[in-house]
Amino acid sequence: MNAIRGAVPVRRSRHLRALGLVPWVLRESRTAAVIDQAPPATASHACVLVLPQDGPPRAQDVLGRALLAAGAPFARAPRLVLAEGRLAEPVPVAAAYLVFGEPQARALGERLSAETLGKARIVLVDAPSTLLEAHGKRALWTALRQLRRVLTQDAG
């Protein structure tokens, strides 16, 4: 049985060369072993909210009520505020990030590591000022529904 399995890569290689393709083989490197030994960053929070600094009080109230209605992971989520184009606080590692507006998304992308960006679910919604209109509320509910599904799948 092993002889047959050993012949498959040789045959595959021969066919690829006949087609004019050169098969590449990935080599192991010493640095890869060191990187793999580093402890993975675990999510300290289920969800983190990234908000603009100022907003209408009514929109903030609508946002707070929507987060309370969406459940505990959103109601208790840490809230990071963008001040002068930067996030003032250190960004905690989370399974999901709910970002309100493009400037906040850019600031979040600058602060997170590539590994965290690759593992986390980042959902971008409009700024909280649009929550006073129907399409803004609809977009927020859609984003919260998506994140709730993701968080329950990760937990289960």
ZAVEXVEX-600442 format. One record per residue (C-alpha): x, y, z; residue in three letters. Coordinates in steps of 0.001 Angstrom, whole numbers, plus 500000, padded with zeros to 6 digits. Layout:
BEGIN
<rec><xx>X</xx><yy>Y</yy><zz>Z</zz><res>ALA</res></rec>
...
This chain:
BEGIN
<rec><xx>500000</xx><yy>500000</yy><zz>500000</zz><res>MET</res></rec>
<rec><xx>502842</xx><yy>502380</yy><zz>500857</zz><res>ASN</res></rec>
<rec><xx>504544</xx><yy>501653</yy><zz>497544</zz><res>ALA</res></rec>
<rec><xx>501452</xx><yy>502878</yy><zz>495717</zz><res>ILE</res></rec>
<rec><xx>501276</xx><yy>506063</yy><zz>497785</zz><res>ARG</res></rec>
<rec><xx>504968</xx><yy>506729</yy><zz>497143</zz><res>GLY</res></rec>
<rec><xx>504446</xx><yy>506377</yy><zz>493390</zz><res>ALA</res></rec>
<rec><xx>501646</xx><yy>508959</yy><zz>493232</zz><res>VAL</res></rec>
<rec><xx>503851</xx><yy>512035</yy><zz>493806</zz><res>PRO</res></rec>
<rec><xx>506381</xx><yy>510750</yy><zz>491232</zz><res>VAL</res></rec>
<rec><xx>503650</xx><yy>510219</yy><zz>488666</zz><res>ARG</res></rec>
<rec><xx>502061</xx><yy>513583</yy><zz>489473</zz><res>ARG</res></rec>
<rec><xx>505434</xx><yy>515277</yy><zz>489123</zz><res>SER</res></rec>
<rec><xx>506032</xx><yy>513575</yy><zz>485765</zz><res>ARG</res></rec>
<rec><xx>502613</xx><yy>514693</yy><zz>484479</zz><res>HIS</res></rec>
<rec><xx>503138</xx><yy>518263</yy><zz>485648</zz><res>LEU</res></rec>
<rec><xx>506516</xx><yy>518430</yy><zz>483926</zz><res>ARG</res></rec>
<rec><xx>504937</xx><yy>517064</yy><zz>480731</zz><res>ALA</res></rec>
<rec><xx>502460</xx><yy>519947</yy><zz>480889</zz><res>LEU</res></rec>
<rec><xx>505335</xx><yy>522408</yy><zz>481280</zz><res>GLY</res></rec>
<rec><xx>504693</xx><yy>523076</yy><zz>484988</zz><res>LEU</res></rec>
<rec><xx>507396</xx><yy>522903</yy><zz>487615</zz><res>VAL</res></rec>
<rec><xx>506140</xx><yy>521595</yy><zz>490965</zz><res>PRO</res></rec>
<rec><xx>507421</xx><yy>523539</yy><zz>493935</zz><res>TRP</res></rec>
<rec><xx>508127</xx><yy>522057</yy><zz>497322</zz><res>VAL</res></rec>
<rec><xx>507712</xx><yy>524134</yy><zz>500472</zz><res>LEU</res></rec>
<rec><xx>510827</xx><yy>523978</yy><zz>502624</zz><res>ARG</res></rec>
<rec><xx>510748</xx><yy>524164</yy><zz>506383</zz><res>GLU</res></rec>
<rec><xx>512628</xx><yy>527041</yy><zz>507911</zz><res>SER</res></rec>
<rec><xx>514078</xx><yy>527512</yy><zz>511353</zz><res>ARG</res></rec>
<rec><xx>512138</xx><yy>530724</yy><zz>511950</zz><res>THR</res></rec>
<rec><xx>508819</xx><yy>528977</yy><zz>511315</zz><res>ALA</res></rec>
<rec><xx>509471</xx><yy>526644</yy><zz>514226</zz><res>ALA</res></rec>
<rec><xx>510200</xx><yy>529582</yy><zz>516524</zz><res>VAL</res></rec>
<rec><xx>507055</xx><yy>531419</yy><zz>515442</zz><res>ILE</res></rec>
<rec><xx>504924</xx><yy>528317</yy><zz>515992</zz><res>ASP</res></rec>
<rec><xx>506181</xx><yy>528048</yy><zz>519566</zz><res>GLN</res></rec>
<rec><xx>504924</xx><yy>531526</yy><zz>520467</zz><res>ALA</res></rec>
<rec><xx>501748</xx><yy>531390</yy><zz>522545</zz><res>PRO</res></rec>
<rec><xx>498673</xx><yy>532350</yy><zz>520523</zz><res>PRO</res></rec>
<rec><xx>496836</xx><yy>535497</yy><zz>521521</zz><res>ALA</res></rec>
<rec><xx>493537</xx><yy>534502</yy><zz>523045</zz><res>THR</res></rec>
<rec><xx>490482</xx><yy>536677</yy><zz>522834</zz><res>ALA</res></rec>
<rec><xx>489923</xx><yy>538466</yy><zz>526122</zz><res>SER</res></rec>
<rec><xx>486504</xx><yy>539780</yy><zz>525017</zz><res>HIS</res></rec>
<rec><xx>483791</xx><yy>538435</yy><zz>522776</zz><res>ALA</res></rec>
<rec><xx>483194</xx><yy>541775</yy><zz>521068</zz><res>CYS</res></rec>
<rec><xx>484733</xx><yy>545273</yy><zz>521104</zz><res>VAL</res></rec>
<rec><xx>482953</xx><yy>548405</yy><zz>519873</zz><res>LEU</res></rec>
<rec><xx>484923</xx><yy>551166</yy><zz>518136</zz><res>VAL</res></rec>
<rec><xx>483006</xx><yy>554458</yy><zz>518177</zz><res>LEU</res></rec>
<rec><xx>483602</xx><yy>558041</yy><zz>517019</zz><res>PRO</res></rec>
<rec><xx>484329</xx><yy>560602</yy><zz>519712</zz><res>GLN</res></rec>
<rec><xx>481232</xx><yy>562765</yy><zz>519445</zz><res>ASP</res></rec>
<rec><xx>477741</xx><yy>561984</yy><zz>518353</zz><res>GLY</res></rec>
<rec><xx>474208</xx><yy>563152</yy><zz>518888</zz><res>PRO</res></rec>
<rec><xx>472896</xx><yy>562111</yy><zz>522322</zz><res>PRO</res></rec>
<rec><xx>469771</xx><yy>560633</yy><zz>520746</zz><res>ARG</res></rec>
<rec><xx>471877</xx><yy>558437</yy><zz>518445</zz><res>ALA</res></rec>
<rec><xx>473978</xx><yy>557301</yy><zz>521425</zz><res>GLN</res></rec>
<rec><xx>470758</xx><yy>556400</yy><zz>523252</zz><res>ASP</res></rec>
<rec><xx>469471</xx><yy>554395</yy><zz>520273</zz><res>VAL</res></rec>
<rec><xx>472823</xx><yy>552602</yy><zz>520038</zz><res>LEU</res></rec>
<rec><xx>472830</xx><yy>551770</yy><zz>523749</zz><res>GLY</res></rec>
<rec><xx>469302</xx><yy>550364</yy><zz>523593</zz><res>ARG</res></rec>
<rec><xx>470113</xx><yy>548285</yy><zz>520510</zz><res>ALA</res></rec>
<rec><xx>473187</xx><yy>546828</yy><zz>522200</zz><res>LEU</res></rec>
<rec><xx>471169</xx><yy>545991</yy><zz>525332</zz><res>LEU</res></rec>
<rec><xx>468543</xx><yy>544275</yy><zz>523208</zz><res>ALA</res></rec>
<rec><xx>471188</xx><yy>542307</yy><zz>521285</zz><res>ALA</res></rec>
<rec><xx>472396</xx><yy>540553</yy><zz>524421</zz><res>GLY</res></rec>
<rec><xx>475142</xx><yy>540492</yy><zz>527005</zz><res>ALA</res></rec>
<rec><xx>478169</xx><yy>540172</yy><zz>524677</zz><res>PRO</res></rec>
<rec><xx>477240</xx><yy>543494</yy><zz>523083</zz><res>PHE</res></rec>
<rec><xx>475877</xx><yy>545294</yy><zz>526139</zz><res>ALA</res></rec>
<rec><xx>479032</xx><yy>544527</yy><zz>528147</zz><res>ARG</res></rec>
<rec><xx>481448</xx><yy>545015</yy><zz>525266</zz><res>ALA</res></rec>
<rec><xx>484318</xx><yy>547446</yy><zz>525830</zz><res>PRO</res></rec>
<rec><xx>483915</xx><yy>550674</yy><zz>523909</zz><res>ARG</res></rec>
<rec><xx>486926</xx><yy>552323</yy><zz>522317</zz><res>LEU</res></rec>
<rec><xx>486599</xx><yy>555947</yy><zz>521263</zz><res>VAL</res></rec>
<rec><xx>488488</xx><yy>557556</yy><zz>518406</zz><res>LEU</res></rec>
<rec><xx>490079</xx><yy>560833</yy><zz>519503</zz><res>ALA</res></rec>
<rec><xx>492057</xx><yy>563004</yy><zz>517067</zz><res>GLU</res></rec>
<rec><xx>492233</xx><yy>560226</yy><zz>514501</zz><res>GLY</res></rec>
<rec><xx>493712</xx><yy>557670</yy><zz>516920</zz><res>ARG</res></rec>
<rec><xx>492458</xx><yy>555197</yy><zz>519452</zz><res>LEU</res></rec>
<rec><xx>493495</xx><yy>556515</yy><zz>522852</zz><res>ALA</res></rec>
<rec><xx>493255</xx><yy>553219</yy><zz>524716</zz><res>GLU</res></rec>
<rec><xx>495070</xx><yy>549971</yy><zz>523954</zz><res>PRO</res></rec>
<rec><xx>492947</xx><yy>547689</yy><zz>521802</zz><res>VAL</res></rec>
<rec><xx>491998</xx><yy>544449</yy><zz>523568</zz><res>PRO</res></rec>
<rec><xx>492123</xx><yy>541191</yy><zz>521655</zz><res>VAL</res></rec>
<rec><xx>488599</xx><yy>540080</yy><zz>520774</zz><res>ALA</res></rec>
<rec><xx>486796</xx><yy>537545</yy><zz>518638</zz><res>ALA</res></rec>
<rec><xx>484814</xx><yy>540306</yy><zz>516910</zz><res>ALA</res></rec>
<rec><xx>485014</xx><yy>544067</yy><zz>516411</zz><res>TYR</res></rec>
<rec><xx>481991</xx><yy>546234</yy><zz>515612</zz><res>LEU</res></rec>
<rec><xx>483314</xx><yy>549411</yy><zz>514005</zz><res>VAL</res></rec>
<rec><xx>481188</xx><yy>552518</yy><zz>513446</zz><res>PHE</res></rec>
<rec><xx>482577</xx><yy>554419</yy><zz>510446</zz><res>GLY</res></rec>
<rec><xx>485576</xx><yy>554223</yy><zz>508129</zz><res>GLU</res></rec>
<rec><xx>487946</xx><yy>556461</yy><zz>510156</zz><res>PRO</res></rec>
<rec><xx>487480</xx><yy>554133</yy><zz>513122</zz><res>GLN</res></rec>
<rec><xx>488164</xx><yy>551110</yy><zz>510907</zz><res>ALA</res></rec>
<rec><xx>491425</xx><yy>552647</yy><zz>509675</zz><res>ARG</res></rec>
<rec><xx>492517</xx><yy>553448</yy><zz>513227</zz><res>ALA</res></rec>
<rec><xx>491678</xx><yy>549912</yy><zz>514359</zz><res>LEU</res></rec>
<rec><xx>493638</xx><yy>548422</yy><zz>511462</zz><res>GLY</res></rec>
<rec><xx>496685</xx><yy>550466</yy><zz>512425</zz><res>GLU</res></rec>
<rec><xx>496617</xx><yy>549270</yy><zz>516033</zz><res>ARG</res></rec>
<rec><xx>495903</xx><yy>545551</yy><zz>515606</zz><res>LEU</res></rec>
<rec><xx>498533</xx><yy>542987</yy><zz>514710</zz><res>SER</res></rec>
<rec><xx>498253</xx><yy>541041</yy><zz>511471</zz><res>ALA</res></rec>
<rec><xx>497549</xx><yy>537843</yy><zz>513394</zz><res>GLU</res></rec>
<rec><xx>494648</xx><yy>539418</yy><zz>515283</zz><res>THR</res></rec>
<rec><xx>493276</xx><yy>540990</yy><zz>512092</zz><res>LEU</res></rec>
<rec><xx>493322</xx><yy>537592</yy><zz>510422</zz><res>GLY</res></rec>
<rec><xx>491526</xx><yy>535780</yy><zz>513242</zz><res>LYS</res></rec>
<rec><xx>488950</xx><yy>538375</yy><zz>514285</zz><res>ALA</res></rec>
<rec><xx>485641</xx><yy>539137</yy><zz>512596</zz><res>ARG</res></rec>
<rec><xx>485488</xx><yy>542869</yy><zz>511873</zz><res>ILE</res></rec>
<rec><xx>482106</xx><yy>544321</yy><zz>510911</zz><res>VAL</res></rec>
<rec><xx>481882</xx><yy>547884</yy><zz>509624</zz><res>LEU</res></rec>
<rec><xx>478635</xx><yy>549821</yy><zz>510008</zz><res>VAL</res></rec>
<rec><xx>477779</xx><yy>553467</yy><zz>509424</zz><res>ASP</res></rec>
<rec><xx>478490</xx><yy>556114</yy><zz>512044</zz><res>ALA</res></rec>
<rec><xx>476030</xx><yy>556292</yy><zz>514980</zz><res>PRO</res></rec>
<rec><xx>474544</xx><yy>559515</yy><zz>513600</zz><res>SER</res></rec>
<rec><xx>472799</xx><yy>557422</yy><zz>510897</zz><res>THR</res></rec>
<rec><xx>470951</xx><yy>555420</yy><zz>513567</zz><res>LEU</res></rec>
<rec><xx>468234</xx><yy>558052</yy><zz>513594</zz><res>LEU</res></rec>
<rec><xx>467176</xx><yy>556871</yy><zz>510121</zz><res>GLU</res></rec>
<rec><xx>465585</xx><yy>553547</yy><zz>509200</zz><res>ALA</res></rec>
<rec><xx>468432</xx><yy>552297</yy><zz>506976</zz><res>HIS</res></rec>
<rec><xx>470974</xx><yy>552958</yy><zz>509747</zz><res>GLY</res></rec>
<rec><xx>468982</xx><yy>550940</yy><zz>512272</zz><res>LYS</res></rec>
<rec><xx>468477</xx><yy>548142</yy><zz>509753</zz><res>ARG</res></rec>
<rec><xx>472219</xx><yy>547991</yy><zz>509026</zz><res>ALA</res></rec>
<rec><xx>473026</xx><yy>547894</yy><zz>512744</zz><res>LEU</res></rec>
<rec><xx>470555</xx><yy>545066</yy><zz>513395</zz><res>TRP</res></rec>
<rec><xx>471954</xx><yy>543097</yy><zz>510464</zz><res>THR</res></rec>
<rec><xx>475511</xx><yy>543525</yy><zz>511785</zz><res>ALA</res></rec>
<rec><xx>474493</xx><yy>542535</yy><zz>515321</zz><res>LEU</res></rec>
<rec><xx>472699</xx><yy>539449</yy><zz>514003</zz><res>ARG</res></rec>
<rec><xx>475791</xx><yy>538393</yy><zz>512018</zz><res>GLN</res></rec>
<rec><xx>478087</xx><yy>538893</yy><zz>514990</zz><res>LEU</res></rec>
<rec><xx>475751</xx><yy>537050</yy><zz>517352</zz><res>ARG</res></rec>
<rec><xx>475808</xx><yy>534045</yy><zz>514991</zz><res>ARG</res></rec>
<rec><xx>479613</xx><yy>534152</yy><zz>514798</zz><res>VAL</res></rec>
<rec><xx>479998</xx><yy>534430</yy><zz>518576</zz><res>LEU</res></rec>
<rec><xx>477595</xx><yy>531567</yy><zz>519278</zz><res>THR</res></rec>
<rec><xx>479396</xx><yy>529352</yy><zz>516729</zz><res>GLN</res></rec>
<rec><xx>482765</xx><yy>530147</yy><zz>518321</zz><res>ASP</res></rec>
<rec><xx>481430</xx><yy>529436</yy><zz>521806</zz><res>ALA</res></rec>
<rec><xx>479687</xx><yy>526201</yy><zz>520801</zz><res>GLY</res></rec>
